[in-house]
Amino acid sequence: MNINTVDLNLFLVFRAIYATRSVTLAGDRIGMTQSAVSNALKRLRERFDDPLFVRTPSGMVPTAVAKKLIEPIEEGLAKLNQAIDQTRNFEPGSSNQLFRIAINDIGQLVFMPRLLAVARTVAPRVRFETIEVAPANCRPLLVDGLADLAIGSWEPMGSSIYQQRLFEESYVALLSSAHPLKAAKIEMREYLAAQHIVYRPSGASNDALQTTLSDLDVLTQRNVVLTAAHSLGLSAIVANSNLLLSVPHRLALAMAHAREDLRIAHLPFAVPPFPIRQQWHEQCHSDAGHQWLRRLVFENFNALP
């Protein structure tokens, strides 16, 4: 028998007849007419080439074949109900669900420590996996179900992808506490005279800084000592040098919070704010667990200063 050709509703009828020993009572239990139950039983008999239930004065008595079928059918229906319930209900305290988040290393440093800390208090068994991905490859990950959520400065990813704005971000300067520049705001001549680290992550947020410097016609005037693709180790490099690092404000805050030998200063120009969003595919939209995750992200990061 090919399961692909079987109407799964027939198993509901089978279970109901087995439990009630009556076609009429089975119909009452599952909301079907007696004739509909009789028709379903006829189809079951044809599928299994067995009477399944024999009419007797004491009711519909299951055959040996029916007795062998009832346990796997009960287990299968229970697992199916459980799977359906999991999409409707999510119990953070007991769930061990794995959530895959597409995020670059800026986001991992800014989002994940707080997200993990909050999640562990209410959902200690829930697991996370971060996926670093280039902007062009993020949408396919969501569409194919390889990522449940994308967080970052990526532009809206088009049809079938939901989005929610979390906050707007801009740029500041991060420098050593011992740096010769001591003012809260750096002057343009000081900025251009300084030695720089250029941080180019996989996300698109760096475009805002590059565009601003290009519009000011100073992009090529910076003295760039180091171009870094990742944030790992940057805070130590800045803290132990006179190099200046222009980075998103929340990344600077995360780095400065971890070290007392770093400070933040205002840049001599304004980088237009750019939105940070969480985005997800429509296949995850109604799932209770995914809704819980998105709500947790929004509540903890929406419009944070």
WOPEDA-V186426 format. One record per residue. N is the residue number from 1. RES is the residue in three letters. PHI is phi in whole degrees, 0 to 359 (* if undefined). NEAR is the number of other ideal C-beta (glycine too) atoms within 8 Angstrom. Layout:
N:RES:PHI:NEAR, N:RES:PHI:NEAR
This chain:
1:MET:*:6, 2:ASN:267:5, 3:ILE:298:5, 4:ASN:293:4, 5:THR:259:5, 6:VAL:259:9, 7:ASP:284:5, 8:LEU:297:7, 9:ASN:296:7, 10:LEU:298:12, 11:PHE:290:10, 12:LEU:295:10, 13:VAL:296:15, 14:PHE:304:15, 15:ARG:297:12, 16:ALA:294:14, 17:ILE:295:15, 18:TYR:299:11, 19:ALA:284:8, 20:THR:261:10, 21:ARG:59:11, 22:SER:208:9, 23:VAL:293:11, 24:THR:294:8, 25:LEU:293:10, 26:ALA:297:15, 27:GLY:298:14, 28:ASP:298:7, 29:ARG:292:9, 30:ILE:252:10, 31:GLY:75:5, 32:MET:236:10, 33:THR:286:6, 34:GLN:299:9, 35:SER:294:6, 36:ALA:293:9, 37:VAL:294:17, 38:SER:298:9, 39:ASN:295:8, 40:ALA:296:12, 41:LEU:295:14, 42:LYS:299:8, 43:ARG:294:10, 44:LEU:297:12, 45:ARG:298:11, 46:GLU:292:7, 47:ARG:296:9, 48:PHE:262:10, 49:ASP:52:5, 50:ASP:203:8, 51:PRO:297:6, 52:LEU:67:13, 53:PHE:226:13, 54:VAL:249:7, 55:ARG:287:6, 56:THR:224:7, 57:PRO:302:3, 58:SER:265:5, 59:GLY:121:9, 60:MET:277:11, 61:VAL:267:10, 62:PRO:290:9, 63:THR:280:11, 64:ALA:298:5, 65:VAL:297:9, 66:ALA:298:13, 67:LYS:295:8, 68:LYS:286:7, 69:LEU:279:11, 70:ILE:299:12, 71:GLU:294:7, 72:PRO:296:7, 73:ILE:293:11, 74:GLU:300:9, 75:GLU:296:8, 76:GLY:296:9, 77:LEU:293:11, 78:ALA:295:8, 79:LYS:293:8, 80:LEU:295:9, 81:ASN:297:8, 82:GLN:297:8, 83:ALA:297:8, 84:ILE:294:8, 85:ASP:297:8, 86:GLN:295:10, 87:THR:281:8, 88:ARG:259:6, 89:ASN:233:6, 90:PHE:223:10, 91:GLU:253:6, 92:PRO:305:9, 93:GLY:295:7, 94:SER:243:6, 95:SER:287:11, 96:ASN:242:7, 97:GLN:299:8, 98:LEU:261:8, 99:PHE:248:13, 100:ARG:256:12, 101:ILE:243:13, 102:ALA:279:15, 103:ILE:199:13, 104:ASN:273:11, 105:ASP:289:11, 106:ILE:299:14, 107:GLY:298:12, 108:GLN:298:11, 109:LEU:287:12, 110:VAL:277:10, 111:PHE:268:12, 112:MET:295:12, 113:PRO:302:8, 114:ARG:289:9, 115:LEU:299:12, 116:LEU:296:9, 117:ALA:299:8, 118:VAL:290:10, 119:ALA:297:11, 120:ARG:295:8, 121:THR:284:6, 122:VAL:247:8, 123:ALA:221:10, 124:PRO:295:7, 125:ARG:257:7, 126:VAL:293:12, 127:ARG:242:8, 128:PHE:232:12, 129:GLU:224:8, 130:THR:263:10, 131:ILE:233:11, 132:GLU:275:9, 133:VAL:213:12, 134:ALA:288:6, 135:PRO:309:10, 136:ALA:293:4, 137:ASN:259:8, 138:CYS:285:15, 139:ARG:303:9, 140:PRO:303:8, 141:LEU:298:13, 142:LEU:292:16, 143:VAL:296:9, 144:ASP:277:6, 145:GLY:76:8, 146:LEU:276:8, 147:ALA:224:13, 148:ASP:269:10, 149:LEU:206:16, 150:ALA:238:16, 151:ILE:235:14, 152:GLY:164:14, 153:SER:267:10, 154:TRP:299:12, 155:GLU:294:5, 156:PRO:307:8, 157:MET:265:11, 158:GLY:95:6, 159:SER:300:3, 160:SER:73:6, 161:ILE:250:14, 162:TYR:278:8, 163:GLN:218:9, 164:GLN:215:9, 165:ARG:286:8, 166:LEU:260:13, 167:PHE:195:10, 168:GLU:253:8, 169:GLU:239:12, 170:SER:215:12, 171:TYR:246:12, 172:VAL:223:13, 173:ALA:256:14, 174:LEU:246:15, 175:LEU:211:14, 176:SER:293:12, 177:SER:298:9, 178:ALA:268:4, 179:HIS:297:10, 180:PRO:300:4, 181:LEU:281:10, 182:LYS:249:4, 183:ALA:289:7, 184:ALA:290:4, 185:LYS:231:8, 186:ILE:275:14, 187:GLU:280:8, 188:MET:299:9, 189:ARG:297:6, 190:GLU:290:10, 191:TYR:296:13, 192:LEU:287:10, 193:ALA:279:6, 194:ALA:286:12, 195:GLN:266:9, 196:HIS:240:12, 197:ILE:255:14, 198:VAL:257:10, 199:TYR:256:12, 200:ARG:238:7, 201:PRO:281:12, 202:SER:284:9, 203:GLY:286:12, 204:ALA:264:9, 205:SER:298:13, 206:ASN:295:10, 207:ASP:301:7, 208:ALA:297:12, 209:LEU:292:11, 210:GLN:301:9, 211:THR:296:8, 212:THR:297:13, 213:LEU:296:11, 214:SER:293:8, 215:ASP:297:6, 216:LEU:277:8, 217:ASP:61:5, 218:VAL:233:9, 219:LEU:302:9, 220:THR:270:4, 221:GLN:270:5, 222:ARG:287:11, 223:ASN:269:8, 224:VAL:271:9, 225:VAL:267:7, 226:LEU:219:8, 227:THR:249:8, 228:ALA:244:10, 229:ALA:269:6, 230:HIS:227:8, 231:SER:277:12, 232:LEU:302:5, 233:GLY:87:7, 234:LEU:295:13, 235:SER:298:11, 236:ALA:292:8, 237:ILE:295:11, 238:VAL:296:16, 239:ALA:297:11, 240:ASN:252:6, 241:SER:207:8, 242:ASN:257:9, 243:LEU:279:13, 244:LEU:249:16, 245:LEU:240:13, 246:SER:263:12, 247:VAL:218:12, 248:PRO:304:12, 249:HIS:304:11, 250:ARG:289:9, 251:LEU:291:12, 252:ALA:298:14, 253:LEU:298:9, 254:ALA:296:11, 255:MET:291:16, 256:ALA:292:11, 257:HIS:294:6, 258:ALA:276:6, 259:ARG:220:10, 260:GLU:276:4, 261:ASP:261:7, 262:LEU:236:14, 263:ARG:218:9, 264:ILE:247:10, 265:ALA:227:12, 266:HIS:282:8, 267:LEU:284:13, 268:PRO:281:9, 269:PHE:217:8, 270:ALA:261:6, 271:VAL:271:10, 272:PRO:306:7, 273:PRO:301:7, 274:PHE:232:10, 275:PRO:282:10, 276:ILE:254:12, 277:ARG:235:13, 278:GLN:251:12, 279:GLN:228:15, 280:TRP:207:13, 281:HIS:277:11, 282:GLU:299:7, 283:GLN:295:5, 284:CYS:261:10, 285:HIS:298:9, 286:SER:263:6, 287:ASP:289:8, 288:ALA:297:11, 289:GLY:294:11, 290:HIS:292:13, 291:GLN:297:10, 292:TRP:298:11, 293:LEU:298:11, 294:ARG:295:12, 295:ARG:294:8, 296:LEU:298:11, 297:VAL:297:14, 298:PHE:296:11, 299:GLU:295:7, 300:ASN:261:10, 301:PHE:230:11, 302:ASN:295:8, 303:ALA:56:5, 304:LEU:296:7, 305:PRO:290:2
